């Protein structure tokens, strides 16, 4: 029986919708049905075996519609594999400081329900044309398309096995990234004191100055 994956997104200017399409192209393989919908168009998450949720960032937060989607569907989301991705112009420069900033933007979403443990976390650069600034009143630049399609597609390929498994991760005490597929490997300078990385693949990770005091390795 084919499995159904939902990619639900909130997009301010259309950039995130295109990222959702790119992820769907990778996830669509034999016996896998992938549907893409704006979060405002999703009436139920019940028929899907796994869900990928993405949002662009506005004023340092996920778009309200995306946050509301997680809140309204949290009872179902905690029972199946879920992955989150964020598009943000801050990620145009993929350094450690910017990753910390964007991870902080996602923190309120991750805390909505501690039983929703993402199998993947993608931080991607977005796109913005100067003509779109009226949609983002506080945006002063940079402008352009900074999306790295290779990174986006690679992340989608890596999360696919986790999305197709019937198991859902559980750890109520810490942020559980033990099995999460991250779109980045440089963890230098990050505070990982409350992060479970026990089964994470850190073979290519840069951990310089990372705080691992209470982390579960």
N, C-alpha and C positions, 0 to 999 in steps of 0.2 A: 504494500500500500504506500502511495506517495506521501511524503511529509510536506506540510505547509508551513512556510516561514513568512512572517509578516515583517516588513520594514516600514515603520511608522516614523514620520519626520515632521519637524516644524522648520520652515524656511522663511527667512525674512525677505530675501531678494531672489530666491530660486537656486542659489548655489548649493545649498544643502540637499535640495531635491535631486540635483544632478549627481551628487555624491551617493545618495541612496540608490539611484539607478545603476551606478557603477558597481556598488556592492551587490546589488541584485544580479547583475550579469555574471558575477563570479559564483554566487551561491546557486544559480540555476544549473543544476546538473541532473543526471538521470534520477528519476524517482523523487525529485525535489521540486515543489511548486513554490515560487516566491511571488508574493504580492506586495505592491508598494502603495501606500496611502498616506495622505497628510493626516496627522493625528486628529484633526477636527472631523475627518471623514470616517474614522473607525467607529463602528457601532458596537462591536464586540471583539474580544481577543480569544474567546473560547475555542474557535475552530483550529487555531494555530498551535503547532507543536513547539515553536520557538519564535522569539520576537527580538528584532533589532530596533532600537529607538535612537533617533538622532535629532539634534537641534543645533541651530546657529546660536551665537551669543549676542546678547544686547545688554548694554550697561552691566557687564560682568555677570550675567545670569543666562541660563537657558530661557528660551522663549516661554511665556506663561502657558501657552497651549500644550507644550511638551511636558512641563511640570505637572499640569492638571491631568494629562493623560496617564502619567505614572501613578499619581495619587488615586485616580478613579479606578485604575485597573490593578492595583497592587495585590489584591487577593489572588488574582489569576497569575500575575507575573511571578509571584514567589513559588509557583508550582512548576515552572518550565524554564528552560535555558533562556537567558536574556543577555543581550550585549548593548552597550551604549556607545555612541560616537558623538563627537562635538566638532563643529567647524567654527573656526575663529581666526580672524586676521592676525591675532597675536602669534599664531603658529607659523606665520610666514618665516619667522626665524625660529628654528626648532632647537634653541638652546635650553639648558636646564632651567634657567630662571623663567622662561616663558612657559615651559611645561608645568612648573609649579603653579604659575598664575592660572593656567587653564584648568588644571586639576582642582584648584580652589573654587573655580567657577562651578565645577561639577559636584562639589562636596554636598550642597543642599539636596541634590537629586539622589546621591548615594545614601543619604540619611533619611530619605522618606520612609523607607521600610528596610530595617536591617536584615530581613529574611530574603530580600531580593539581592542576590549576589551575582554580579555580572561575570559571564564567561569571557568577555572581551571588553576592552576599553580603548576606543580609538580617538586620538587627538589629531585633527587634520586642519591644515590651513584652508581658508576660504577664498572667496573672490568678491571684489566690490569695484564697480565702475564709478567714476566721479558723478555720473548722472543719477546714481542711486543714493547719494548722500541725503536726500530729502527723507529717505526711509530710516536713516540713522542720524539723528540730529546732532549727536555728539561726536560723529566720526570726522576726523581731520586727515586721515590717511593711515597706512599706505593704500594705494589703489592698484588694482590689477588682479589677475587670476594667479593665486599662489598654490592652488591645489596640486598635490603631487599624486598623480593617478597610480603610479607604481606602488607607493606606500599604501594607498587606499585599497588597491586590489590585493596586495600581499596580505594585509590584515584580514580582509574578507576570506581569503583562501585559508588562512590559519584558524579562523574562528569556526569555519564550516563544520569540522568534526564535532566540536563541542555543542554546536547548535542542533546537531542531529542525534545526540545522545539523549536517552530518556532520563538521565540523572540530572539533578540540580544540586549545585554546591550548597553546603550549609556550614555556617560558622557565625554564631550570634554575638561573639565577644569582640571580634576585631573586624576591620575591613578586610574581607577575604579576597585577595588577589592571587591566592595560591595557584589556581588553575587559569587565571585570566590571561588572555592573549593581549598584550599591550602593543600599541603601535609605536613604541619607543623602547630603547634599551638603556639610555643614559639616565641613571638614577642618582648621579652625583649631586651632593648637597641637599638631598631630599630627606625629610624627616619620616622615617619608616618605622617609628617606634610602636605604632599600633597596626601594622600591616602584616598579614600572614602571607609569606612568600615561600612556604615550605616546599611546594612542588613546582614553583615557577622556574622556568628555564632562564638562568642568569649567566649562561656561558659567555654571552656577548655583552653583558651588562657592565657599565662603568659605575662603580659605587664610591668613587672618591668623595670623602667627607660626608657620606650618607650616615644619618643617625639610625643605627640598628639596635639601640639599647634594649628595647622590649619586643623587637620583631621576632616572629616565629619562623625560623629558618630550619 
